[in-house]
Amino acid sequence: MTQSPHSGAAQASSPAPRRSPFWPTGLPAEAHIPRTSLVYNVEAAARRYPGKTAIQYFSRAIRYAELHAQIERMAGYLQRACGVGPGDRVLLYSQNCPQFIIAYYAILRAEAVVVPANPMWLTDELAHVAGDSGARVAFAAAELYERLAPLHGEALPHVIVHDYADMLPEPAQEADGPSVPAWLRERAPLSARAPAGCTLVRWQDAEAAGLAPLPHAAGFDTLCMLAYTSGTTGHPKGCMHTHGTLMSAAVGSQIWRSNTPEAVFLSVAPMFHLLGMQNGIHAPLYLGATIVLLPRWERALAADMIERYRVSNWGAPPAMLVDFFSQPGILERDLSSLAFLGGGGAAMPDAVANMLQERFGLGYVEAYGLTETAAFLLSNPRQRPKRECLGIATFGVDARVIDPHSGAELPQGELGEIVASGAQVMRGYWRNPEADAETFIEIDGKRFLRTGDLGFIDADGYFFMRDRLKRMINASGFKVWPAEVENLLYGHPAVHEACVIAAKDARRGETVKAVIALKPGMQGRDEAGAEQIMQWCRERLAAYKVPRLVEFVEALPKSGTGKIQWRALQEAENAAPARAVE
């Protein structure tokens, strides 16, 4: 194993990445990634398409020239009023809104480092990330400032707050666009005063200062973002990304998908997360495309936006798409503009993929990535996707499957840990060499990231994931991977969502438990009972994989990114006493 970021000599002499025999027709073997900072993408788009809509926020259209000018002014404020210099970390704490995008690129323009914060975090979680990153400046939505306020002081002296309502169209203009939710019109009171020696400034006042930024010198290899992981094994860790790692994934994904500047992206996945950030900000701004922006998930509003603004591209987690396409009246909506539907974060159940294809003529293109890989790593080719599949290694990516204990590479078809090397892989964890030592391994002179995901490669070079390395149920010595059982359950006509966890069993050690949310109207139906669902599974699964326990809930818990929080369900189950299950 190695803790060093990379070794140029080793990389140069190592074997070239292996390619699937089903590499997409018409795509080059290598993608030429711009050797510039991300900021240049907005500058170039503003010069090329100054009057084109960059961000559609309900009926408010923000043109590229306006977007670029706002980024410049806010970057000038950061540098000249807040003392932000190259490499300084700046916290960004907000739900999706135009200010999120402007603040993100203003931080980059100031040659600083963005620290995205989950808007669901409370004060203690914010304190860890602010303290670990050393951020001294923060952008925060006014509605969230109360949680940040205890940190506002000597360690975090400067805070710039914004209201979502500030970028909305005037009420008189709403007739020209989708209805704005009432909560967005509400302005959060800001009666607090900044502590002595600190500043608390509203967005419009910072922008009105009209301060010009210094010349931009950041480049491809400049650190630009610390993305904190979800912290499933302790405190969240900061993944160090450069302009180059983010650019490699964002640009590579658009070449892979053959997107053009005329694409229209629905941006509703949370922007603090790499899926929403890359697909909803960096990729469309690189293209000079249009972002149709939603602050938070509302399925009826998403349908309005797709219809009205002719959305062509939508990247979303499966749970979001399941909810969207199950809403009343969806068959009557005009979704004909949708040309690409894809995402990752969890496997798309085969039954749902079939429904999308049969009812709407939409294929779902699954891809795979991590916070540590700037999202885009593996992807299905658009012309030849496989179901419940991560896809093949994309431009410059060397992905393999190894024995998680010995590190030895495994042959096709054998289950092991997926590892990957590529230009989009983070430089390491922020100030955490111990985590680097656990996460990186050297193979054939190259530095590979250990993903912690179990999978295998088929004869065509496609990768399939079976589960997380640590999410395995051991039922009397038989290994059960929850994802396999969950995918089957999604095919049951009464099941809306399912999560499979381990339950303590006094005789078997562990047994399989399914936590299920039923489709509307299925509660109390004969075919939707616990025993009926278990019998349905017995007809389709090996006996040791069949759920022995079924619990019904109104809805499964989800994270801010739409992922089902299996860990929360597992921890609750772990607290229950063991019982003997027949």
C-alpha positions in Angstrom: 0.0 0.0 0.0 1.0 3.6 -0.4 0.2 6.9 1.1 1.8 9.1 -1.6 -0.7 10.9 -3.9 0.8 9.4 -7.0 4.1 8.3 -8.6 4.8 9.7 -12.0 7.5 7.1 -12.8 5.3 4.2 -11.7 2.3 5.5 -13.6 4.3 5.9 -16.8 5.6 2.4 -16.9 2.4 0.6 -15.8 0.1 -1.2 -18.2 -2.5 0.7 -20.1 -6.1 0.5 -18.8 -8.1 -2.5 -20.1 -11.0 -1.7 -22.3 -14.3 -3.6 -22.7 -14.8 -5.2 -26.2 -18.1 -3.3 -26.2 -16.5 0.2 -26.0 -19.1 2.6 -27.4 -19.1 3.0 -31.2 -17.8 6.4 -32.3 -16.1 7.3 -29.0 -12.3 7.9 -28.9 -10.1 5.6 -26.8 -8.9 8.7 -24.9 -10.7 11.8 -23.8 -8.8 15.1 -24.0 -9.6 16.9 -20.8 -9.1 20.7 -20.7 -6.0 21.6 -18.6 -7.7 24.7 -17.1 -9.6 25.5 -14.0 -13.3 25.0 -13.8 -13.8 28.7 -13.7 -12.7 29.0 -17.3 -15.7 26.9 -18.4 -18.1 29.7 -17.3 -15.9 32.4 -18.8 -15.8 30.6 -22.1 -19.6 30.0 -22.1 -20.2 33.7 -21.2 -18.1 34.7 -24.2 -19.7 32.2 -26.6 -23.3 32.4 -25.4 -23.8 35.7 -23.4 -27.5 35.8 -23.9 -28.2 32.1 -23.5 -30.0 30.9 -20.3 -27.5 29.3 -18.0 -29.9 28.8 -15.0 -33.7 28.6 -15.3 -35.0 29.2 -11.8 -38.8 28.9 -12.1 -39.6 31.7 -14.6 -36.4 33.6 -13.8 -33.7 33.1 -16.5 -30.1 33.9 -15.6 -28.1 34.4 -18.7 -24.4 33.3 -19.0 -23.1 36.9 -19.1 -25.1 37.7 -15.9 -23.9 34.5 -14.2 -20.2 35.3 -15.0 -20.6 38.9 -13.8 -22.1 37.8 -10.5 -19.3 35.2 -9.9 -16.7 37.9 -10.5 -18.3 40.3 -8.0 -18.7 37.7 -5.3 -15.1 36.5 -5.8 -13.9 40.1 -5.5 -15.8 40.4 -2.2 -14.3 37.2 -0.9 -10.8 38.3 -1.7 -10.9 42.0 -0.8 -13.5 42.1 2.1 -12.9 38.6 3.7 -9.2 38.2 3.0 -9.7 34.9 1.2 -6.5 33.7 -0.5 -5.3 30.7 -2.5 -6.0 27.5 -0.7 -8.3 28.9 2.0 -11.4 26.8 2.7 -14.9 28.3 2.4 -18.0 26.5 3.7 -21.1 26.4 1.5 -24.2 25.6 3.4 -27.5 25.7 1.4 -30.1 23.9 -0.5 -30.1 24.1 -4.3 -30.5 27.6 -5.6 -28.7 30.0 -8.0 -26.7 31.4 -5.1 -25.2 28.0 -4.5 -23.8 27.8 -8.0 -22.6 31.5 -8.0 -21.0 31.0 -4.5 -19.3 27.8 -5.6 -17.7 29.3 -8.7 -16.9 32.5 -6.8 -14.9 30.5 -4.3 -13.1 28.8 -7.2 -12.5 32.2 -8.9 -10.9 33.4 -5.7 -8.6 30.3 -5.9 -10.0 29.0 -2.6 -11.4 25.6 -1.7 -15.2 24.8 -1.6 -16.4 22.8 1.4 -20.0 21.8 0.6 -22.1 21.2 3.7 -25.2 19.0 3.7 -28.2 21.3 4.5 -29.6 18.6 6.8 -26.5 18.9 9.1 -27.0 20.3 12.6 -24.5 22.4 14.6 -22.4 19.5 15.9 -21.9 18.1 12.3 -21.1 21.5 11.0 -18.6 22.1 13.8 -16.7 19.0 12.9 -16.4 19.8 9.2 -15.7 23.5 9.8 -13.1 22.7 12.3 -11.5 19.8 10.4 -11.3 21.9 7.1 -10.2 25.1 8.9 -12.8 27.2 7.0 -12.9 30.8 8.1 -15.6 32.0 5.7 -19.0 30.6 5.0 -21.9 31.1 2.6 -25.2 30.1 4.3 -28.9 30.2 3.4 -30.6 32.5 5.9 -33.0 29.7 7.0 -29.9 27.7 8.1 -27.9 30.4 9.8 -29.3 29.6 13.2 -27.4 26.3 13.1 -24.2 27.9 12.0 -24.4 30.8 14.4 -22.7 29.0 17.4 -19.6 28.6 15.1 -19.6 32.2 14.0 -16.7 33.8 15.9 -12.9 33.8 16.0 -12.6 30.5 14.1 -15.3 31.4 11.5 -15.3 35.2 11.4 -17.1 35.9 8.1 -20.6 34.7 7.0 -22.5 35.7 3.9 -26.2 34.8 4.0 -28.7 34.5 1.2 -32.5 34.1 0.9 -33.8 31.7 -1.7 -36.5 34.3 -2.5 -33.9 36.9 -3.7 -33.4 35.1 -7.0 -37.0 34.2 -7.7 -39.1 36.0 -10.3 -41.4 38.7 -9.2 -44.9 37.4 -8.2 -46.4 39.1 -11.3 -44.1 37.1 -13.5 -45.1 33.7 -12.1 -47.9 33.3 -14.7 -45.1 32.8 -17.2 -43.7 29.8 -15.4 -44.3 27.0 -12.9 -45.8 28.0 -9.6 -43.3 28.9 -6.9 -43.8 26.9 -3.6 -44.8 29.2 -0.8 -41.9 28.2 1.4 -39.5 29.6 -1.1 -41.1 33.0 -0.9 -40.6 33.2 2.9 -37.7 35.3 4.1 -35.8 34.1 7.1 -35.5 36.8 9.8 -31.8 37.7 10.4 -31.9 39.7 13.7 -28.6 38.3 14.9 -25.5 40.5 15.0 -22.0 39.4 14.1 -19.7 38.8 17.1 -17.1 41.4 17.8 -14.5 41.5 15.1 -16.6 39.4 12.7 -18.9 40.1 9.8 -22.4 39.0 8.9 -23.4 40.2 5.5 -26.4 39.7 3.2 -25.7 38.4 -0.3 -27.1 41.5 -2.0 -24.9 43.8 0.1 -21.8 41.8 -0.7 -22.5 41.8 -4.4 -23.4 45.6 -4.4 -19.9 46.3 -3.0 -18.8 45.8 -6.6 -15.3 44.6 -5.7 -13.2 43.3 -8.6 -11.3 40.0 -8.1 -7.5 39.6 -8.6 -6.2 37.8 -11.7 -7.0 34.1 -11.7 -4.0 31.8 -11.5 -5.5 28.4 -10.4 -5.0 25.5 -12.7 -5.7 21.9 -13.4 -3.8 20.6 -10.4 -5.0 23.2 -7.9 -6.9 21.9 -4.9 -10.5 23.3 -5.2 -12.9 21.2 -3.1 -13.1 19.1 0.1 -16.1 16.8 -0.2 -16.9 15.2 3.1 -18.0 11.6 3.1 -21.2 10.5 4.9 -19.2 9.3 7.9 -20.5 5.7 8.1 -17.3 4.6 9.9 -16.9 7.6 12.2 -16.5 11.3 11.6 -16.8 12.4 8.0 -13.5 12.6 6.0 -12.7 15.3 3.5 -11.9 14.0 0.0 -9.4 16.3 -1.7 -10.4 17.2 -5.2 -8.6 19.4 -7.7 -10.0 21.3 -10.7 -8.5 18.4 -12.7 -10.2 15.5 -10.9 -13.6 17.3 -11.1 -13.0 18.3 -14.7 -12.0 14.8 -15.8 -15.2 13.3 -14.5 -17.5 16.1 -15.7 -16.1 16.4 -19.2 -15.6 12.6 -19.6 -19.3 12.0 -18.7 -20.5 14.4 -21.4 -18.3 13.0 -24.1 -19.5 9.5 -23.1 -23.1 10.6 -23.3 -22.6 12.6 -26.6 -24.2 15.7 -25.0 -24.0 19.2 -26.7 -24.5 22.8 -25.6 -28.2 22.5 -26.5 -28.8 20.0 -23.7 -31.2 21.0 -20.9 -30.4 19.5 -17.5 -32.9 19.1 -14.7 -30.9 19.8 -11.6 -32.7 18.6 -8.5 -30.4 16.1 -6.9 -28.7 18.0 -4.0 -25.8 20.0 -5.2 -23.7 19.5 -2.1 -23.4 15.8 -3.2 -21.2 14.7 -6.1 -24.2 13.4 -8.2 -26.0 16.7 -8.1 -22.8 18.7 -8.2 -21.3 17.1 -11.3 -24.5 16.4 -13.3 -26.3 19.6 -12.2 -23.5 22.2 -12.2 -20.1 21.3 -13.6 -21.1 19.3 -16.6 -23.8 21.7 -18.0 -21.5 24.7 -17.4 -18.7 23.0 -19.2 -21.0 22.5 -22.2 -22.6 25.9 -22.0 -25.9 24.1 -21.6 -29.0 25.2 -19.6 -29.7 24.2 -15.9 -33.3 23.9 -14.9 -33.0 24.2 -11.2 -35.3 22.9 -8.4 -34.4 23.7 -4.7 -35.7 20.4 -3.3 -37.5 17.3 -4.6 -41.2 17.8 -5.5 -42.3 15.3 -8.1 -45.3 17.3 -9.5 -43.1 20.4 -9.8 -40.4 18.3 -11.5 -43.0 17.2 -14.1 -44.0 20.8 -14.7 -40.4 21.9 -15.3 -39.7 19.0 -17.7 -42.7 19.9 -19.7 -42.3 23.6 -19.8 -38.6 23.9 -20.3 -38.1 20.8 -22.5 -35.6 19.0 -20.2 -33.5 16.5 -22.2 -31.1 15.2 -19.5 -31.9 14.0 -16.0 -29.5 12.4 -13.6 -31.2 11.1 -10.5 -30.9 8.3 -7.9 -33.4 5.4 -8.5 -35.5 6.2 -5.5 -36.3 9.7 -6.9 -37.2 8.2 -10.3 -39.4 5.5 -8.7 -41.3 8.3 -6.8 -41.6 10.5 -9.9 -43.0 7.9 -12.3 -45.5 6.6 -9.7 -47.2 9.9 -9.2 -50.9 10.3 -10.2 -51.4 11.5 -13.8 -47.8 10.9 -15.0 -49.0 9.1 -18.1 -50.7 12.2 -19.3 -47.6 14.4 -18.9 -45.5 15.4 -21.9 -42.1 13.9 -21.2 -41.2 13.6 -24.9 -38.2 15.9 -24.5 -36.3 13.5 -22.2 -33.5 11.9 -24.1 -31.2 10.7 -21.3 -32.2 9.2 -18.0 -29.4 8.0 -15.8 -27.8 8.0 -12.4 -26.3 5.9 -9.7 -25.9 5.6 -5.9 -28.0 2.4 -5.9 -29.0 -0.2 -8.4 -32.1 0.4 -10.4 -34.4 -2.5 -9.8 -35.1 -4.5 -12.9 -38.8 -4.3 -12.5 -38.6 -0.4 -12.4 -36.3 -0.3 -15.4 -38.9 -2.5 -17.3 -41.7 -0.1 -16.4 -39.7 2.9 -17.6 -39.0 1.2 -21.0 -42.5 -0.2 -21.5 -44.6 2.8 -20.4 -42.4 5.7 -21.3 -39.9 4.4 -23.8 -37.0 5.5 -21.6 -33.9 3.5 -20.9 -32.1 4.0 -17.7 -28.3 4.2 -18.1 -26.6 3.3 -14.8 -23.2 4.6 -13.9 -21.0 4.2 -10.9 -18.8 6.5 -8.8 -18.0 7.7 -5.4 -17.3 10.9 -3.6 -13.7 9.8 -3.8 -13.9 9.6 -7.6 -15.9 12.8 -8.4 -18.9 10.6 -9.3 -18.1 9.4 -12.8 -16.0 6.2 -13.0 -17.8 3.3 -14.6 -20.8 3.7 -16.9 -23.0 1.7 -19.2 -22.7 2.5 -22.9 -25.9 4.2 -24.1 -26.1 1.9 -27.1 -25.5 -1.3 -25.1 -26.5 -1.0 -21.4 -27.1 -3.9 -19.1 -29.6 -4.0 -16.3 -28.6 -3.7 -12.7 -25.1 -3.2 -13.9 -22.4 -0.5 -13.0 -21.1 -0.5 -16.6 -17.6 -0.6 -18.0 -14.5 1.4 -17.2 -14.7 4.8 -18.8 -11.9 7.1 -20.3 -8.5 6.4 -18.7 -10.0 4.3 -15.9 -8.3 1.1 -14.8 -10.9 -0.9 -12.7 -10.3 -4.4 -11.4 -11.7 -6.8 -8.8 -9.4 -8.1 -6.1 -9.5 -10.4 -3.1 -10.2 -7.9 -0.3 -7.9 -9.8 2.1 -4.9 -10.7 0.0 -5.1 -7.9 -2.6 -4.7 -10.5 -5.4 -6.6 -9.8 -8.7 -9.5 -12.1 -9.3 -10.6 -13.6 -12.6 -13.8 -12.8 -14.4 -16.9 -13.9 -12.6 -15.4 -14.1 -9.1 -16.7 -11.9 -6.4 -14.3 -9.4 -4.8 -13.7 -5.8 -4.0 -13.8 -3.3 -6.9 -10.7 -1.1 -7.1 -10.0 1.7 -9.5 -7.3 4.1 -10.8 -8.0 7.2 -12.9 -7.6 10.9 -13.3 -10.9 11.6 -11.4 -9.7 9.8 -8.2 -9.2 12.2 -5.3 -5.7 13.1 -4.2 -6.4 11.7 -0.7 -8.2 12.4 2.5 -7.6 15.8 4.0 -5.0 15.6 6.7 -5.7 11.9 7.3 -2.8 9.7 6.2 -4.2 6.8 8.3 -7.3 6.8 6.1 -5.2 7.1 3.0 -3.2 4.0 4.0 -6.4 2.0 4.4 -8.0 3.2 1.2 -5.2 3.1 -1.4 -3.3 0.0 -2.7 -0.6 -0.3 -5.2 -1.0 -2.8 -8.1 1.3 -3.0 -11.1 3.0 0.2 -10.0 -0.3 2.1 -10.0 -2.2 3.7 -7.2 -5.7 2.2 -6.9 -8.6 3.3 -4.7 -10.3 0.6 -2.7 -14.1 1.3 -3.1 -15.4 -1.0 -0.4 -17.9 -2.4 -2.9 -18.2 -6.0 -3.7 -18.7 -7.0 -7.3 -17.5 -9.0 -10.3 -16.6 -8.5 -14.0 -18.4 -10.5 -16.7 -16.9 -11.8 -19.9 -17.8 -8.5 -21.7 -15.9 -6.3 -19.2 -19.1 -5.1 -17.4 -19.0 -4.6 -13.7 -21.8 -5.8 -11.4 -22.0 -4.8 -7.7 -23.4 -7.2 -5.2 -23.1 -5.1 -2.0 -21.0 -3.1 0.3 -18.0 -5.0 1.7 -19.4 -4.7 5.3 -23.1 -5.2 4.4 -23.3 -8.9 4.3 -25.8 -11.2 6.2 -24.3 -14.4 7.6 -27.2 -16.8 8.0 -25.8 -20.1 9.5 -22.7 -19.7 7.4 -24.5 -18.8 4.2 -23.7 -15.4 2.8 -26.6 -13.2 1.7 -26.1 -9.9 -0.1 -29.1 -7.6 0.7 -29.0 -5.9 -2.7 -29.9 -9.2 -4.5 -33.0 -9.7 -2.3 -34.0 -6.0 -2.6 -33.9 -6.1 -6.3 -36.2 -9.1 -6.3 -38.6 -7.5 -3.9 -39.0 -4.5 -6.2 -40.6 -6.9 -8.7 -43.5 -7.8 -6.3 -46.7 -6.0 -7.4 -47.4 -4.6 -3.9 -43.9 -3.4 -3.0 -43.1 0.3 -3.5 -39.7 0.3 -1.7 -37.7 -2.3 0.1 -34.6 -2.5 2.3 -33.1 -5.7 3.5 -31.1 -5.9 6.7 -29.7 -8.5 9.1 -31.8 -9.5 12.2 -30.3 -11.3 15.1 -31.4 -14.9 15.3 -30.7 -17.0 18.4 -30.3 -20.2 16.3 -28.9 -19.0 12.9 -26.8 -16.1 14.2 -28.3 -13.8 11.7 -31.4 -14.0 9.5 -32.8 -11.9 6.6 -35.3 -9.2 7.4 -37.2 -7.1 4.8 -38.5 -3.6 5.7 -41.1 -2.7 3.1 -43.2 0.3 2.1 -46.3 -0.8 0.1 -47.7 0.9 -2.9 -50.8 3.1 -2.2 -54.0 1.1 -1.8 -52.1 -2.2 -1.2 -52.3 -2.1 2.6 -54.6 -4.9 3.9 -54.7 -6.8 0.5 -54.3 -10.5 0.7 -51.3 -10.6 -1.6 -49.5 -7.9 0.5 -49.3 -9.7 3.8 -46.0 -10.7 5.3 -46.4 -14.4 4.8 -47.6 -13.9 1.2 -44.5 -11.8 0.4 -42.2 -14.4 2.0 -43.9 -17.2 0.0 -43.5 -15.2 -3.2 -39.8 -14.9 -2.4 -39.5 -18.6 -1.7 -40.6 -19.3 -5.2 -37.8 -17.2 -6.6 -34.8 -17.4 -4.2 -32.7 -20.0 -2.5 -34.2 -20.8 0.9 -31.4 -19.2 2.9 -31.9 -15.8 1.1 -35.7 -15.6 1.7 -36.7 -13.0 4.3 -37.7 -14.7 7.6 -39.1 -11.4 9.0 -41.1 -8.7 7.2 -41.8 -5.3 8.7 -44.1 -2.8 7.0 -43.5 1.0 7.3 -45.2 4.0 5.6 -41.9 5.2 4.1 -38.3 4.2 4.3 -35.8 6.7 5.7 -33.7 8.5 3.1 -30.7 10.7 3.1 -30.6 14.2 1.6 -29.4 12.6 -1.7 -32.4 10.2 -1.9 -30.5 7.1 -0.8 -32.3 4.6 1.4 -30.6 4.8 4.8 -30.1 1.1 5.4 -27.6 1.7 8.1 -30.2 3.5 10.3 -32.6 0.6 9.9 -29.7 -1.8 10.7 -28.7 0.0 13.8 -32.3 0.1 15.1 -32.5 -3.7 14.4 -29.2 -4.3 16.2 -30.7 -2.7 19.4 -33.5 -5.3 19.4 -33.1 -8.6 21.4 -32.3 -11.7 19.5 -35.1 -14.2 18.9 -35.5 -17.6 17.3 -37.0 -17.3 13.9 -38.7 -20.3 12.2 
